[in-house]
Amino acid sequence: MSSRPGSPILRRRLANFRANRRGWISLWLFLLLFVLTLGAEFVANDRPILARVDGRWFVPALVDYAESDVIPDGFPTTAMWRDPELRAAVEERGWAVWPAVPYRFDTIIRDLGQPAPSPPSWRNPLGTDDQSRDVLARIIWGFRISVLFGFALTIASSVIGILAGAVQGYYGGWTDLSFQRFIEIWSGMPQLFLLIILASIIEPGFWTLLAFLLLFSWMPLTGVVRAEFLRGRNLDYVRAARALGVSDSRLMLRHILPNAMVATLTFLPFLLSGSVTVLASLDFLGFGLPPGSASLGELVNQGKNNLQAPWLALTAFAVLGGVLVLLIFIGEAVRDAFDPRKQPGGGR
């Protein structure tokens, strides 16, 4: 049976996914959080979303403007929109629409009125960290970069892992044996020590970490895909297609890979949660994103270093725990959707 749009098997899988209420609700909650944080510049920013001054339109959330571009008697430096004088001049000459959270992840709040970290208040709903930065703004920006990093690492590692497993399983023999020995050796490499050495040579960043972790994160899917190709290459329709002269690449992509993807897709939500956890762990240890970046792992470190401010640790635990719980529930629903024994009503 085909899994093309509108086919019975696809409708059954969607019905099984919706039948798992935890997974269905978790999917919508995760998508809502991801969409909101994807536009972090319009949700948490120390610049207006949109401004109109002297009949001219400005989009400060996306574009850097000089103060002299906004008001005639301004300085030729980058406009500081939170400056009281500039803000008053803008209100006199026009108007500005500010985001719900008037701080970026790196905004230093200089008028707290108490030592940092400050407790939650109406002004800062989740308080501030020990550098006077708004915790809610850092969570919004940190959630986005963590999820985007997780998506990028999951997609890239899945492509490599699927290709490696397909080649191993389809050709078998010495190809499979050599690849298995290579994976055994490569998986035994001390990743953390290598990352420490890398951090001592260059400053880790988003793309540097992604490339480094990609060297090792492709292996979990290889075994699953390899097993499916080892089984699928001996099926009657595959042997018949090979006898008719169908090329190896066409056999792998059109005839065996769709069946292997069923087992692979059930792993993706768990790989995504693992990718988010890896980035948070590296940030916590100090080998992740550059200092000052929006990071959930750095917030965990703030909670460890500031035990007198329990809201930092509680917030970090709630955010990371909530994200992982949502992704695990989604993964369980995907597993139920692709389970051939699962009936749409939830039974077997």
VONU-345126 format. One record per residue: x, y, z of N, C-alpha, C in turn. Coordinates in steps of 0.1 Angstrom, whole numbers, plus 5000, padded with zeros to 4 digits. Each point is the difference from the previous one (the first is absolute). Layout:
<atoms>
XYZXYZXYZ;...
</atoms>
This chain:
<atoms>
500849885000499250125000500950125000;499650104993500850134999499650095011;501150085004499850105010499950144994;499650014987499850134994498850075006;499950144998498950075006498649954996;499249985010498749944998499949855000;501149935001499949865000499549945013;499449885001499549955012501149995011;501249964996501049985010500450135007;500050114992500350135006498950055009;498849974996498950045008500049925014;500449884999500049925012501150055009;501250044994501150055009499650135006;499350094993499650135006498949975011;499149914998499149975010500649945012;501049924999500849955011500750115008;500650094992500750115006499050095008;498850034995499150085007499449935012;500049864999499449935012500950015012;501350024998500950035011499850145005;499250035009499650135004501350085005;500849935008501250075005500950054988;500249914991500850044989499450114991;498749994998499350104991500050145007;499750015013500150125007501450065001;501049915002501450045001500550054987;499549954989500450054987499650144998;498750035003499550144998500750095010;500249965012500750095010501450034995;500749904995501450024996500050094987;499149984991499950094988499750145004;499150025010499650135005501350075006;500749935008501250065006501150034990;500149914990501050024990499750124991;498750014996499650114991500250145008;499650005013500250125007501450045002;500949915003501450035002500750024987;499549944989500750024987500150154996;499050085004500050144998500450075013;501149965006500450055013500350164999;500450044989500350154998498750085002;498949944998498750075001499349975013;500649915008499449975013500850055012;501349994999500950055011501150084993;499950135002501050084993500150145007;501150065001500250135006499850114989;499549964989499750104989498549994996;499450104995498649994996499949914988;498849944998499749914989499950094987;499350115002499750094989499950145006;500550104992499950145005499850094988;499350115003499850114990500350135006;501050064994500650135006500050104988;499450115002500050114990499549954986;499149915000499449954988500849894993;501149955007500949904994499849875008;500149894993499849875007501349945003;500149935012501249935004499649865005;500949914998499849865006501249975008;500150065012501249985008500349865004;499049915001500249875004500949924991;500050044987500749934990501250084994;500050135001500950094993500750095011;501350024999500750095008500050144994;499550105008499950134995500950095009;500650104994500850105007499050105007;500450055011499150095007499650124991;501050054992499850114992499049974989;499849874996499049974990498650015006;499949995013498750005007499550145003;500950075006499750145004501150094994;499750124996501050094993501250035009;499850035013501150045008500749885008;499849884994500649885007501449984996;500749915008501449964997500149914988;501149994993500249914989500349865004;499749965013500349875005498749925000;500149875002498849915000499050055010;498750014996499050055009499749905012;500050065012499749925012498550035003;499149924995498650035001499550015014;500749935010499650005014500450135007;500950084994500450125006498850095002;499950065013498850085003499850124990;501150074997500050124992499549964985;500649894995499649964986498549955001;499749935010498649955001499050125000;500350105008499150125001500050074987;501150014993500050074987499149924990;500149875000499249924991498550025003;499750005013498550025003499550144997;500950105000499650134996499850014985;500849934992500050024986499249894993;499549895007499349894994499649905011;500249884997499649895009500949884997;500049905009500749884999499349885006;500049894995499449885005501149915006;499949985013501049925007499649855002;500949915000499749865002499549975015;499449895002499449965013501150005011;501249954996501150005010501050104995;500250125006500950114995501549975002;500449884999501449975002500549894991;501250024995500749894993500649905009;500649894995500749915009501250065006;500650104994501350065005499850145005;498750045002499850145006500350005014;500950095004500450035014499050105006;499349965010499050095007500750075011;500250134998500850085009499250075011;498749995000499250075010499249905007;500649895005499249905007499650055014;500850085006499750055014500449905011;500649884996500549915010501049914993;500949935008501049924995499549894991;500849974990499749894991500649875006;499349894999498849974993498850055008;499050064993498950055007498849904999;499150005009498949905000499050044990;499049914996499050034991499150125005;499650084990499250115003499150034988;499150105001499250034988500850054988;501150065003500950054989500849884994;500549915008500749894996499349875006;499149944992499249895005500749885006;501249984994500849895004501350045007;500150135004501250055006501150034990;501250035006501250034992501149905005;501049994991501149915004501150095007;501249945002501050085008500750114992;499650014987500550114992499050104996;498950005008498950094998499349994986;499949884995499349974988498749935002;498950044993498749945002500049854997;499549925009500049864998499049964990;498850065000499049964990500550034985;500750114998500550034987501149904996;500849965009501149904997499349864997;498949975007499449874997499450004986;499450114996499350014987501149984989;501150085001501149994990500749875001;500249955012500749875002499249884995;498750005002499149904995500249994985;499950114993500150004986501349944995;501150055005501349954995500249855004;499549965011500149865004499249914990;498850044997499249924992500550004985;500450114995500650014987501349924999;500850005010501249925000499649855000;499049975008499549865001499549954986;499250094994499549964987501149984990;501050094999501149994991500849885002;500349975013500849885003499349874997;498750005003499249884997499849974985;499750114993499949984985501349954994;501150075003501249974993500549865005;499949975012500549875005499149894994;498750024999499149904994500449974986;500250114992500449974986501349924999;501050035007501249935000499849865005;499349985011499849875006499249914991;499050064993499249924991500849954988;500850094995500849964988501049905004;500750015012501049905004499349875002;498950005007499349875003499549944987;499550084991499549944987501149934992;501250065000501149944992500549885007;500050005014500449885007499149884998;498750035002499049894999499849954986;500150094990499749954986501149924994;501250055002501249924994500549895009;499950025013500549895009501449964998;500449885004501349954997501150085006;501150024993501150085005499750155002;499150054992499550145002499450015014;499149915003499350015013501049975012;500949904998500949975011501050115002;500550064990501050115001499350125007;498850034996499350125005499749975015;499649885004499749975014501350025009;501149954995501250025008500450155001;499850074989500250155001499150075010;498749965001499150065009500449965014;500449885003500549965013501150085005;501050034991501150085004499650145002;499250064990499750145000499150035013;499149915003499150025012500850005013;501249945000500850005012500850125002;500050104991500850125002499550085011;500950065008499550095012499550134995;498750024998499550124994500250125009;499949995013500150125008501550055000;500949905001501450044999500450074987;499449954989500350064987499450145000;498850025006499450135000500850105008;500549955011500950095009501250044992;500649914992501150044992499650104989;498949974994499450104990499850135006;499450015012499750135006501350085003;501149925003501350075002500650064988;499649954988500650054988499150114994;498749984999499150104994498850025010;499450114999498850035008498849934994;499449915008498849924995498950104997;499349974989498850084996498949904996;498950064994498949914996500449904990;500650054989500449914989501249915003;500950055009501149925004499549885008;499250035010499449895008499249904991;499250064991499249914991500949914992;501050054994500949914992500749905009;500550045012500749905009499049895004;498950045005499049905005499549914989;500050054988499549924988501049894997;501250015004501049904998499649875007;499350015011499749885008498549975001;499150104997498649985003499349924989;500649974989499449934989499949855003;500749955010500149855001498749935006;499250075009498949925006499049954989;499850074989499049964990500649894991;501349994999500649914991499649865002;500049955012499649865003498649974996;499150105003498649974996499849994985;500650094993499850004985500849884994;501149975006500849884995499149875001;499449995012499249885002498849994990;499450114997498950004991500449974985;501250054997500549974986500549864999;500649955011500449854999498849914998;498950045007498749924998499450034986;499950134996499350034988500749964987;501349985000500749974988499749854995;499549925009499749864997498549984998;499250105000498649994997499849964985;498949944997499849954987499950114990;499250115003499950114990501350074998;500950005010501350074997500849914991;500049875003500849914991499550004986;498650014999499450004986500450134993;500050115007500450134994501549994996;500849945008501549994997500149914988;499349904998500049914989499650074987;499150105001499550074989501050114996;501150025007501050104997499950135006;499150015011499950135007501350035007;500550134999501250045006500049995015;501249995006500149995015499450125006;500450124995499550135006498550015000;499449954989498550014999499449905009;500649885001499549905010500050055014;501150075004500250045013499050125003;499950094991499250125003498549974998;499649934990498549984997499449885006;500849905003499349875005500349965014;501250035005500449965013500050125010;500450124996500150115010498650035006;498950014992498750035006499749915012;500349874999499749915011500950035012;501350034997500950035010499750135008;499450094993499650135006499049995011;499249894999498949985011500749995013;501149925001500749985013500850135003;500550064990500850125002499250125006;498950024994499250125005499649995015;499949885005499649995014501250055009;501250004995501150045008500250155000;499550074990500450144998499650095012;498849995006499750095012501049985011;500449875002501049975011501450054996;500350004987501350064996500050155002;498850064998499950155002500250035014;499349935009500250035014501449985005;500749894994501449985004500950124995;499750054988500850114995499850135009;498850035004499750115009500849985013;500049885005500649975013501550024999;500649954988501450014998500550145000;499350094993500450145000499950065014;498949975007499950065014501149955009;500449874998501049955008501450064997;500350024988501250074996500050155005;498950064999499950145005500250005015;499549915007500149995015501549985003;500749924993501449975002501050114996;499450094992500950114995500649974986;499649894993500649974987499050024989;498950075003499050014990500150144992;498950074999500050124993500850115007;500450104993500950115006499450065012;500850055009499550065012499050124997;498950015007499150104998498949964990;500149894993498949964991498849955008;498950014993498749955007500149855000;500049945012500249865002499249955012;499349884998499449945011501049945010;501049944994501149945009500650115009;500350124994500650105008499050045012;498750004998499150035010500149895011;500249874997500249905010501250035008;501150044993501250045007499850125009;499250104996499650115009499349955013;499149904998499349955012501049935009;501049934995501049935008500950105008;500350114993500950105006499350105009;498750005000499250105008498949925008;500449935009499149925008499150095008;500450125003499150105007498950054991;500049974988499050044990499349884994;499249935008499449874995499250014988;499550124996499150014988500849974988;501450025000500849974988500049854998;500349925010500049854998498749954997;498950055007498749954997499550034986;500350124995499750034987500749924989;501349985002500849914991499549865000;499649955012499549865001498749994993;499150105002498749994994500050014985;500950094994500150024986500649874993;501149965005500749884994499149885002;499549985012499149885002498850014992;499450114998498850014992500249974986;501150064994500449974986500249854998;500849945008500349864999498749915001;499150045010498849925001499150014988;499950124994499250024988500649914989;501350014998500649924989499849855002;500149955012499949865003498649964997;499050085005498649964997499750004985;500650104992499850004986500649874994;501249965005500649884995499249885003;499449995011499149885003498850004991;499550124997498850004990500549964986;501150044996500649964987500249855000;500549955010500249855001498749934999;499050045007498649944999499550014985;500250124994499550024987500649904990;501249965001500749914991500049865004;499349975011499949865005498949934992;500349904992499049934992499049925008;500349975013499149935008499050095007;500250135000499250105007498850034991;498849995006498850034993499650155002;499350064991499650145002499350035013;499349905006499350035012500949995012;501249974998501049995011500349865004;499249904995500349865004501049934990;500249875002500949934992499249884993;
</atoms>
